[in-house]
């Protein structure tokens, strides 16, 4: 009888350990398709890059410690959430690299290829964190799309 309860306890423990997985789900960024590579304009590539950057920001915000982090730690010491975040970030990084490659192959400028008025360039402060700088940039409604793209690339080191 004692060995049966010991076996049952072992099975229960095995189920708990294997069931311990991510309590957070961030989703994934898809790979760039051949059709997208061939048909996207420079502006569309810029917009897609901005969307991926928004995805990265959302993953960063959602990965902060909360109640689900506690549950995850109880299930698998938080490994599942770390693996989920890493997979989400890898998919985003891969898509950004593909978009950058498409941008290069189409000879896109550092700003949108549509004609526009000259853009005033302002220096980027390096004393604040990247997240703070991006947050401020997103709040600034007075700048053009081209200026936003320029500043974003400077902040993230893509320029």
N, C-alpha and C positions, 0 to 999 in steps of 0.2 A: 504494500500500500504506500509506504514511504517512497519507494523508487518510482511509483507511478506519478505521485505528486511532484517529484523531482524532475521527471521527464516533462511533465506538463508545464512546470515552471520554466524549464529550458526552452520549450517550444514557444511559450509566451514571450520570453525574453528575445528569442530570435525574431519573432514577428515584430516586436517593438523596434528592434534595431534596424531591421530591413525596411520597416514602414517609415522610419524617421527620414523624412525627405524635406524638400523645400516647402516652406509655408508661404513663400512669396513667389509670384510668377510674373516675370517682366515681359515676356514675349521675345520675339526675335525679329531682326531686320533681315529681309530676304536678300539673296544675292542679286546683283544686277543682271538682268536677262540680256541676251543678244539684241532683242528688239529695242530695249531701253537704250543700250549703248549706241545703237545706230540711229535712233530717232530723236533722242532728247536734245533740246537746244541748250545753249549755255545757261540761259535763265532757268530752265527746268532742272538742270543739274544743280544750280545754286539753291533752288527751292528744296530739292531732295536732300542736299547736304544740311540745310537748316532743319529739316524734319528729323534727320538722323541725330543732329546735335540736340534737338529737343528730347528725343528718345533717351539719349545718354544722360541728359540732365534729370529726366524723370526717374531713370534707374538709380541715379545717385541719391535723389531725394527719398525714394521708396526704400532704399537699402539701409537707411538710417535705423537705429535701434527703436523697436516698438514691441508691442505685445506678441506679435508673430515671431519676433526674434527669440523671445523667451520660450515659446512653444517649440521652435526649431531647436534651440539648445537642449531642451529636455528630450527631444527625439533623437538627435544625432550630433549634438554638440555644435550645432550651427553650420555644419559642413554643407548640408543641402542648400541653404540660402546662399552660401558663398559660391558654390558650384553654379547655381542658377544665375547669380549676378555675373559671374565670369563668362558664362555662355552667352548671356545677353550682350555683354560688352564686346565679346569677340565678334558676334554677328554684326554689331554696329561698326566696329573698327574695320571689318572686312568690307562692308558696304561703302564706308567713307573712302577706303582705298580704291575701290572699283569706280566710284564716282570721280575721284581725283584723276584716275587713269583716263576715264572718258573725257573729262575736262581737258586734260593735256592733249589727247588725241584729236580733239576738236579745236585746238589752239584757242581756248577761251582765255580772255584777259583775266586779271585779278579782280575785276568787277564785271558786271553784266555786259554782254556784247551789244545790247541795245544802245543806240546813241543817247546820250544824256548830257546835262550840263556838267561842268567841271565839279569835282567833288573836293570839298575842303577836308584835308587830312589833319586829324588831331593826334597827338602822341598818346600812346597807351601807357598807363601807370603800371609799373611793375611792383610797387610796394603793397598792393592788395592782391588777394588770391584770385585765381582765374575765375572761380565761381562768383565772387563778388563783382568782378569786372563784367562778366557775362550778364549777371542779374541787372546791373546798372544799364548795360547796353540795351537789354530787352525792355527796360522801362522808358528809355529815351524815345519819345514819339516824334521828336523834331528832326530826326535824320532820315535821309533817303535810304532806299533799299540797298543801293550801291555802297553807301557809306557804312551801313550795317554790316554788309558782307566783308568789306575791307577791315573794319575794326574787329569783327569776329575772328577773321583769319589771323590778324596780328595777335590777338589775345591768346588764341589756341596754338600759336606757333606754326600755322599752316602757310604763312606768307614769308 
